[in-house]
Amino acid sequence: MNNFHDDAFDGYSEDQGDELVAEDWPTVATPVPVWVLLSGCSPRAFKMYAFLAEHINVSLRDPRKRIACPKQKAIAVILGLRDDRKVARYRKELEALGAIRVEKYRYAGGMRQGYKYFVRYNPPIGYDGDMVLKQFYAGHPEFRSAAKWEGRTEAAKKAAAIPTQGSGPAGEGAAPKPSAPKPSRRGAGGEVALPPDVLKVLGAFRPELRAAMRETAHTDTPKTLVTAVTKALKSRTAEQLVDRVLRRWTTHGYEAKFEAGKLERPVGAAVAMLRHGECPDADCEDGTVLESGEACVLCIERGKDYKADHAVARKSAKEKAAADARRTARAVVCPSCEQDRGTDGTVCSECVMGMERDVAEAAEKAARDIARMATVPEEWSDARARVLAEAAAAREEARQAGAELLGELLAAQLAARAAAREAHRVRLAALGNDQELPPPPTPAPPAPARTEPVKCSGSRWDGSPCGRFTEAPDGLCGVCRGAQNVQQEDDLAAVR
């Protein structure tokens, strides 16, 4: 409950305002003092105070036992923080406000550290903020819509319904007696007479900014700005606000925006220059403690957190850009030589000619081996043609299996080399060479024909799945089949 009274709204018009209706009484409620609500603390700090207060057993008479010790991770979940270390910011804010007192303690044999939260329901000594809702509305006269009261409205209706009494015999037709004029807050020119401190702060704004406010808001003392100055004067002197306005005009970049023509909301910029910074310490003035003149520790910690978050975000963006660059590079380079030759990801002409040259050289090698035989077997009567035919057949098989150009070329190249090795084996056998040669690889039994394409069962050079689709019986695409043949060829060479 509060001691809200309608005397704070005397002299104000009764406009239509919001209406609050309590349909029922809460079964479970957390006691949160009004002064904490009106202290101006951040929403998360207020939420943390309510969470700590909910842990206290109010039935305990001994204040020393009214201690809330929730885990810091639990507080982070309530505040919506991913990193529980950021709870320290709002803990320090409540400590600076005087709403809680914190003591550290050790447990688990001194290996772990915890906090004891002593929740205060009464404001600390020296607190000069609002204590009740009446003081809040008294300091914010611009919120006139909140002054609607049914009792005063009904009384006004009854007063209007009373007939006036005139000076004639029957009291009819006479003018009502004029009431005494209420004191006005306006001057002779019809403008609001502002306090000297408010006028001093308003005069500290740059002339160009005041001219811009006159162009957009048709006045250089808009109501929003006057309210912001009045509120700021509760925690700072007029001289301190003047220094803040002059300093932030440059340090916060408003001067540069104005010169560049990007200051679209002059009144909003003026109000932002008056507000307290993001630091939870009320004595901090843009990174400097007013009483001691030293650097604010909270601002230093917030700066470190900002730099760390910025470094993480910058590293993530850099890694993403590098991954995109690698992905783009893989899309445009030749898949065989991995060089950008202007083929937009297809096999370059140099690689095509090189593989075709390998097929021709394998055919020439087989022809030379067979030509050195005294008796040429019938099936090797034209070794060159046989090697080229086997290479062409392998290439056609790879094409029908859905392989790309690189897979077709690899299949032809490997088939030609295998045919050349077979010709060499035949020549050595005819010469009576006793060297024991490894038997050729036994081909795998044919797999049943597939009715629809499936993903290749092979793997890429880095071990990742191939991902291509193939209809080949062995479940391999042309590229993976070629790589498998190369591996078999290397195994045969190692045996020799």
Buried (B, 14 or more C-beta within 10 A) or exposed (E): EEEBEBEBBEEBEBEEEEEEEEEEEEEEEBEBBBBBBBBBBBEBBBBBBBBBBBBBEEEEEEEEEBBBEBEBEEBBEBBEBEEBEBBBBBBBBBBBBBBBEEEEEEEEEEEEEEBEBBBBBEBEEEBEBBBBBBBBBEBBBEBBEBBBBEEEEEEEEEEEEEEEEBEEEEEEEEEEEEEEEEEEEEEEEEEEEBEEBBBBBBEBBBEBBBEBBBEBBEBBBBEEBBBBBBBBBEBBBBEBBBBBBBEBBEEBBBBEEBEEEEBEEBBEBBBEBBEBBEBBBBEBBBBEBBEEEEEBEBBEBBEEBEEEEEEEEEEEEEEEEEEEEEEEEEEBBBBBEEEEBEBEEBBBEBBBEBBBEBBBBBBBBBBBBBEEBEEBEEEBEBBBEBBBBBBBEBBEBBBEBBBBBBBBBBBBBBBBBBBBBBBBBBBBEBEEEEEEBEEEEEEEEEEEEBEEBEEBEBEBEEEEEBEBEBBBBBBBBBBBBBBBBBEBBEEBEEEE
